[in-house]
């Protein structure tokens, strides 16, 4: 079935179901010129927005519609998490090419709604329109946070420990498997592909960390460890020393790299879209924060290096040598 | 100059200037994973978002970059106005094809910033990315309003007067002049083109009307009078009777229609993108509201018909006959 058979307003009626999953504080969701809702008193408001364009950010035949919707929502939730915040309301703009079926779009919305509902995020509105060539998806998410708990990029301090909530480089390996058409003949390959297609945002973890005290700066790994950490360094006017042997590399990535003669460290440093959180924690709180995190989530919080006042990003390699790391993550225009 | 010469982050540094025009309540604008700000206490928050795609909503050679930016911002401010609200923060996502020059983008942002600054709206963030073919622009605007003053589509009541803040059909005539390549050999043709390319949002007027008391429902004319009024009727479960002779048609549109043998009423009813406000006002307040409005803004508030309980949209034509009006505005998929 094509959209023109049901029209723009038939379509809007179709997607409404499952959008509003938390009624409190909402005065109006989908169906007016703007959504109307209350923010929580004494809280600061967070807003993030991400634009995905077919053939730039995704290929329709390389992912399912469900996973595309899921990932688009995940990227935005991850941005709210990277501030330490709680995501609350989402707005979806979609530009739909004529040949796109309603069944495809239903699946896409299912993916978005599934992850939104998991985090109790409402879809309160958006814009639905046509597109000549490419499918276009822009999501805006509004979140909330206590002003004293915001984790800014500019708040890292010399002496801070640098920690990652998860493994790095998996998503990039998954992307290579997809782009190079490598047959998925083992479960570990599928897991790497899943890390790319269906990343999980560290929303609960971020709220926990922001409320602990002692966590200074945060960012999510969207462009790559070296690039995203560089944003913290530049914003904070500091430097950092990473320890190569401490950078968390999954067994799956190690197996992938062994089989295809790749360097896992290179994947971990410059591979993007892991959506793990990088945080910096004051040295006197580092042990407490790690222990509390590991007890609560039963998963490690990886210590990967330290902030210093050098203004440079360096790494101690396995031989003990100190090398400068260049920010080699993703730049959309280079 | 091309974007790849300065890169994504050079570009973000470039557009920062003129984005933050009101510092109070802002904790963080451009430059982190999300913007952080305070909303006003006891106020409800409004969010609207609009997606513009090249070759669907605009042709690059039919408008200037400045006017494109201006109009994209105007459409969003108009959506906040249509709720009676005050726009406060804007977020701009842009997908940029490789052949797009920095000079073009500078002009585009100038257009957005110009109108945003005029209404004291900050640009607090967004997303900048590539696009394979078409220029893509998605703007999200966050506004504020007293909960008791929100003008919902669903709030029209039988007996209400229906009023328009401005002339209808000008924008559609301007579009026809552009698309048909009609030479602009008279000022009235230029004015119609301007109405299409650089519509003005009725932001101050909306705030004034929402705070007066007695104004029930509102919508802005983006798809066309018949279509947008139908949204109010459907949402409110009511009908309406328009009076053909009262529908505000500008002298410019009359001259255009006379010269090109068109029906001005047809333009007024089904032409979109005028971005005038349609409001419904309780009968006992209609005269007071109109007089207060006209005294304040020194421009008429046009009475064009009445809400009734018929569930139909009808119009009294100049001969006195009553005809059903079909909602014939814009549907993006039909």
Contacts between the chains, C-beta under 8 A, distances in Angstrom:
chain1	res1	chain2	res2	distance
A	3	B	333	4.2
A	4	B	333	4.8
A	4	B	334	5.5
A	6	B	333	7.8
A	7	B	331	5.0
A	7	B	333	5.6
A	7	B	334	5.1
A	8	B	331	4.7
A	8	B	332	4.9
A	8	B	333	5.2
A	8	B	334	7.4
A	9	B	331	7.2
A	11	B	333	6.8
A	27	B	44	5.9
A	27	B	147	6.6
A	27	B	150	6.9
A	28	B	150	7.6
A	28	B	152	6.5
A	31	B	153	7.3
A	31	B	235	6.9
A	32	B	83	6.8
A	32	B	152	5.9
A	32	B	153	5.1
A	32	B	154	7.7
A	32	B	235	7.6
A	33	B	48	6.2
A	33	B	79	4.3
A	33	B	80	7.6
A	33	B	82	3.8
A	33	B	83	5.5
A	33	B	153	7.4
A	33	B	218	7.9
A	33	B	219	6.3
A	33	B	220	6.4
A	34	B	46	4.3
A	34	B	47	5.9
A	34	B	48	3.9
A	34	B	79	5.3
A	34	B	80	5.8
A	34	B	82	7.4
A	34	B	83	4.9
A	34	B	85	7.0
A	34	B	141	8.0
A	34	B	143	6.8
A	35	B	46	6.9
A	35	B	47	4.9
A	35	B	48	7.5
A	36	B	44	5.2
A	36	B	45	7.4
A	36	B	46	5.8
A	36	B	83	6.7
A	36	B	145	7.5
A	36	B	147	7.8
A	36	B	150	5.6
A	36	B	152	7.9
A	37	B	44	6.6
A	37	B	45	5.7
A	37	B	47	7.8
A	38	B	44	5.8
A	38	B	45	6.9
A	38	B	147	7.7
A	39	B	39	4.8
A	39	B	45	5.3
A	41	B	41	6.2
A	44	B	27	5.9
A	44	B	36	5.2
A	44	B	37	6.6
A	44	B	38	5.8
A	45	B	36	7.4
A	45	B	37	5.7
A	45	B	38	6.9
A	45	B	39	5.3
A	45	B	45	7.2
A	45	B	142	7.7
A	46	B	34	4.3
A	46	B	35	6.9
A	46	B	36	5.8
A	47	B	34	5.9
A	47	B	35	5.0
A	47	B	37	7.8
A	47	B	89	7.0
A	47	B	91	5.9
A	47	B	124	6.9
A	47	B	125	6.7
A	47	B	140	7.4
A	47	B	142	6.5
A	48	B	33	6.3
A	48	B	34	3.8
A	48	B	35	7.5
A	48	B	125	7.1
A	49	B	91	4.8
A	49	B	93	5.3
A	49	B	125	6.9
A	49	B	126	5.9
A	49	B	127	5.4
A	49	B	138	7.4
A	49	B	140	5.8
A	50	B	93	7.3
A	50	B	127	5.1
A	51	B	93	3.9
A	51	B	94	7.3
A	51	B	95	5.6
A	51	B	127	4.7
A	51	B	129	5.4
A	51	B	136	6.8
A	51	B	138	6.2
A	53	B	95	4.8
A	53	B	129	6.5
A	53	B	130	7.2
A	53	B	131	4.9
A	53	B	132	7.1
A	53	B	136	6.4
A	54	B	132	7.6
A	55	B	132	4.5
A	56	B	95	7.2
A	56	B	129	6.5
A	56	B	130	4.9
A	56	B	131	6.1
A	56	B	132	6.1
A	57	B	129	7.3
A	79	B	33	4.4
A	79	B	34	5.3
A	80	B	33	7.6
A	80	B	34	5.9
A	82	B	33	3.8
A	82	B	34	7.4
A	83	B	32	6.8
A	83	B	33	5.5
A	83	B	34	4.9
A	83	B	36	6.7
A	85	B	34	7.0
A	89	B	47	7.0
A	91	B	47	5.9
A	91	B	49	4.8
A	91	B	140	6.4
A	93	B	49	5.3
A	93	B	50	7.3
A	93	B	51	3.9
A	93	B	138	5.0
A	94	B	51	7.3
A	95	B	51	5.6
A	95	B	53	4.8
A	95	B	56	7.3
A	95	B	136	7.1
A	96	B	333	7.6
A	124	B	47	6.8
A	125	B	47	6.6
A	125	B	48	7.1
A	125	B	49	6.9
A	126	B	49	5.9
A	127	B	49	5.4
A	127	B	50	5.1
A	127	B	51	4.7
A	127	B	138	7.6
A	128	B	332	6.8
A	129	B	51	5.4
A	129	B	53	6.5
A	129	B	56	6.5
A	129	B	57	7.3
A	129	B	332	4.8
A	130	B	53	7.1
A	130	B	56	4.9
A	130	B	332	4.9
A	130	B	333	6.6
A	131	B	53	4.9
A	131	B	56	6.1
A	131	B	134	7.2
A	132	B	53	7.1
A	132	B	54	7.6
A	132	B	55	4.5
A	132	B	56	6.1
A	132	B	133	7.4
A	132	B	134	6.2
A	133	B	132	7.4
A	133	B	133	4.9
A	133	B	134	6.5
A	134	B	131	7.2
A	134	B	132	6.2
A	134	B	133	6.5
A	134	B	134	7.0
A	136	B	51	6.8
A	136	B	53	6.4
A	136	B	95	7.0
A	136	B	136	5.7
A	138	B	49	7.4
A	138	B	51	6.2
A	138	B	93	5.0
A	138	B	127	7.6
A	138	B	138	4.1
A	140	B	47	7.4
A	140	B	49	5.8
A	140	B	91	6.4
A	140	B	140	4.5
A	142	B	45	7.7
A	142	B	47	6.5
A	142	B	142	7.6
A	143	B	34	6.8
A	145	B	36	7.5
A	147	B	27	6.6
A	147	B	36	7.8
A	147	B	38	7.7
A	150	B	27	6.8
A	150	B	28	7.6
A	150	B	36	5.6
A	152	B	28	6.5
A	152	B	32	5.9
A	152	B	36	7.9
A	153	B	31	7.3
A	153	B	32	5.1
A	153	B	33	7.4
A	154	B	32	7.7
A	218	B	33	7.9
A	219	B	33	6.3
A	220	B	33	6.4
A	235	B	31	6.9
A	235	B	32	7.6
A	331	B	7	5.0
A	331	B	8	4.8
A	331	B	9	7.3
A	332	B	8	4.9
A	332	B	128	6.8
A	332	B	129	4.8
A	332	B	130	4.8
A	333	B	3	4.2
A	333	B	4	4.8
A	333	B	6	7.8
A	333	B	7	5.6
A	333	B	8	5.2
A	333	B	11	6.8
A	333	B	96	7.6
A	333	B	130	6.5
A	334	B	4	5.5
A	334	B	7	5.1
A	334	B	8	7.4
